[in-house]
Amino acid sequence: MTYQITGRTGLCCLLGSPVAHSISPMIHNEAFRLLGLDYVYLCFDTADADLGTAVRALKELHVCGFNVTMPHKEHVVAFLDELTPAARMIGAVNTVKYENGRLIGHNTDGIGYMRAVREAGYRPEDGAMTLLGAGGAASAIAIQAALDGVPVLHIVNRRGRSWAHAEELAGRINAGTSCRADVTDLADAQAVAACVGGSALLTNATSVGMAPHDDAVPLADSSLLRPELLVSDIIYNPRQTRLLREAAGRGCRTVNGLPMLLYQGAEAFRIWTGQEMPVEEIRRPLSL
């Protein structure tokens, strides 16, 4: 198939800042090409002050849908007509579909993450999960994990501006699911050790270790990384963070942020087009 822009080409896009590094255009445009769909995916670097204007413009243009990345995942909610139950519980949106004149907010981050760790061998019934961070992506992961049946979730966070959010997140999980969630101070080494020691899955959902700060690590004590622990990091640049290098060195299975990126995109693709993304065909040429 020769890919061409036509007078009927549908638009999907990404709003955020910065977005120049995003590989979402490669993923979605390749999927459109493979399936012969007349869509194109673009990125728009959007300042926070311009978010409402951009969303209203996309609605007026009847776009197929769009993704939302940092720093807009929570702020975009105010400009949408409806949220799915999961997105409402998370309080953040990363995928929006235009449908019958309305903008419907979804959150596919947690779905993509849980698919990635299942692929790496983790099952919710395997046991507890320790989650580092309580931001937008962490919230989506925490709630989807709880909805998928993770029995115990330890949210480890620094005391500071986001501490109250972490406590509120745990409260929402305890009130709305069968999962038992708690919050632990990252500075409390003994408590953190107890959380990680009792978990089957450790997840870094913070930006600590992201390029260009590759040498930073979110967990100070690498001795907590025992071989039977699956260690995951939502960061994909670099592909192997210091946390994952240390975990692999101690015999742990590891998974980086690329599978989550691919699978959250696949869910967005399904929401927009009604078709399944050919993920195996995309994974190979993009080295995902």
N, C-alpha and C positions, 0 to 999 in steps of 0.2 A: 504493500500500500504506500502511495506517495502522500505524505501528510501535507494538507493545505489549509489555510485559513479561508473560510467561506463567509458568505453573508448570513449563514445560519449558525456559525460557530458559537457554542455556548462558552461562557466565561466562568472559571473557578479561579480563586486567588487566595493569597495569604496577606493578612494585615498584621503588622508588628513593627518593632524597631529594636535592633537592626534585623534585616532579613536577607542581606546580600549573601550570607553564608548558607542559606537554606538549601537542602537538597530535595525539598518537596516538589519543586517544578520538574526535576528529572524523573522522580518517581511517578507523578501523576501524568505527565505528558507521555512518558513511555507506556503507561497503562492505556491511555487513550489510543495511542498508535496501535498497540497490539490488538485491541478490541475493535478498532475501526470506528471509534466514537468521535463525533465532530465537536470536540471541546478543546480548550486550551487553558493552561494554568500559569498564572503570573504572580509576581510578588510586588507588593506596594509598601514601601517604608512609610509608616504612618505615625506621626507624633501623637502623644496622648491627647493633646488639645484638639486634634483634628479627627479623632476617632468617630465621634457622632456624625460629623459631616460625611466621612467616608462610608460609614454603614448606611446612612440614608441614601447616599448616591448609588450604592450597590443595589439597594432595594428598588429604587426608581428605575434602574437599568435592567431589572429582572434577571440578575445573575443566577446561575444554577445554584451556587453556594460558595462559601469561603471558609478558610481556616483563620484562626486567631492565635497568635503566639504572644510571648512576653513583649511589652508589659500590660497587655490588654485583656487577658483572659477573664478577669473579674469585672473590669470596667465595661466591657461590651454588653454585659447582661442588661444594663439600663436601656439599651437601644433596641432590644429584641422584643418580639410580640409574644413569644411563648418559650418555655423551657421543657425539656423532657424531665421526668421525675428524677433521674440520676443527676442530670446537670443542675437541677434545683437543689438537690441534696449536697452536691459538691460546692455550689456557689460560684462556679467558673465554667466557661464555655471555650472549646477550641475548634468547634465545627458548627457552621450555620448553614441551613438549607432554606432557600426561597421556595415557598409553597403556597399557591393560591393567594398571593398578595401579602403573605406573612413571612416573617423571619423566625425560624424555629432553631433554638440553640440546643446543641448536643455537646457531650464531652466524651471523646473517644480515647483520651490518654490512658485511663485506667484499663479499658478494654484491651488496648494495644499492649500495655505492660503485662497484664496477666497472661495474655496469649504468649508473650515472649518468655516468661519464666516457666510456663507450663511446657513450652517447647524445650527448655533447658533442663526439665526434669522435676520441677516443683509442682506439687499438688496441694491445694488448701488443706486437705486432710492430713498432710505430712506434719503440720504443726505450726507453731507461732511464727510471726514475722516481726522483725525490727526494722523500722522505717526512720531514716535520718532526714529530718526536715519536715516542714508543715506548710510550705508554700502552695502555689496553684497546682503544679504537677503532683506534689506529694498528696494533696487533698484528694485529687482524682484517683490516685493509686490506692490510697487508704480506703476510700469508700468502695471502690470496685472490689478490692480484696475482701472487705467485709461482706459485700453482697454475694461474692463468690464462695463464701464459707470459711474464710480464714478464722480459726477459733479465737486467737489472741493476737492483738496488734499492739506493739510497743512503739509509740511515737517518741523519738529522741530529738530534742530541740534545745537550742540555746535560750536561756532566759533573756528576754529583751522584748522588742516590739511585737514579735510574732508569737510570744509565749501564750498570750490570751487566745490567739487564733488556734494554736495547737490544742489547748484545753477545750475550746468550743468544738473543734473537729472531733475530738474523742467523745464529747458529750453527744454529738449528733449520731455517731456510730453506735454508741451504747443505747441510745433511745430508739434508733430506727432499724437495727439489725441484731442478729444473735451473737455477733462478735463482741468480745470484751476488749475495749481499748483503754490504754492509759498513757500518761505523758511523763517522760523522764528528762531531767536536766542533763545535757551533754557533759557538763562540768563535774557531775557526780560519777566518778570513775567506777565505783563499786556497783552502783545501780545500773550503769550502762553494761558492765560486765555480766550482770545477772540477766539483763534483757537479751543480749546477744547469745549468752550461753544456753538460754532456754529456747532459742529460735532455730528454725530450719532454713530461714531465708533472711538475709540482710540486704537492705536496699538503700543506696545513697540517692536521695531525691533532692539534693542541694546542688548548687553550682560549684562546690569546692572540688577542685581538681580539673576544672575546665580550662582549656587553652585561653590565654597564654600562661596561666598559673598551674602548669602541669605537675609541679612538685608538691602542691598542697594535698592534704589528705583529711577527710572528714572524721576519721576514727583514729585517735592517737595511738592506741595500743593494738598493734598487729597480732599480738599473741592470742587475742580473742578469736582469730580467724582459724577455726579448726577444720579439718579436711571434710567433714560431713556437711558443712555449711555451704549453701549456694549464695554467692555474693554477686549482687547486680548493681549496676550504676546506670542512671538514665543519661549520663553524658556520653556523647559519641565523638567529640573532638577534644582530646585525643581518643582514639579508639580503645586504647588501654590506659586507663587512669592509673595513678600510683596505687590507689586502693585495690584495683583489680590485679595489678602486678604483684602486690604484697599477698593478696589472697591466693593467686595462682602459685606463688612461691611456697605457700603453706599447704598446698594440696587441695584447695577449694575449687569447685566448679565456678566459673564466672560467666557473666553475660553483660555486654555493654549496651548502650542506648540505641544502637542501630535497629535491632529487631523491634523494639517498642515503637520507634519512628515509623518503620515500615508498616507495622500492624495497625497503629492508630490511623495512619493514612489509608490503609485498606478499608477500615471501617468507615472513614469519611467518604471514600470513593463509593462504597456501597450505598450510603445514605443519599448521595447526590445522584447516582446513575441507576441504582437498582441492580447493578451487576457486581459480581465478585472480581476484585482486582487479581490479575494473574501473578501472584506474589513470587512464585518460584521462577518465572521467566524474568522478572524484574530483579530479583535478588542477585542473579549471576552476573549480568553485565555491570551492575552498579556496586558489586562486591559487598553486598549487604548480608 
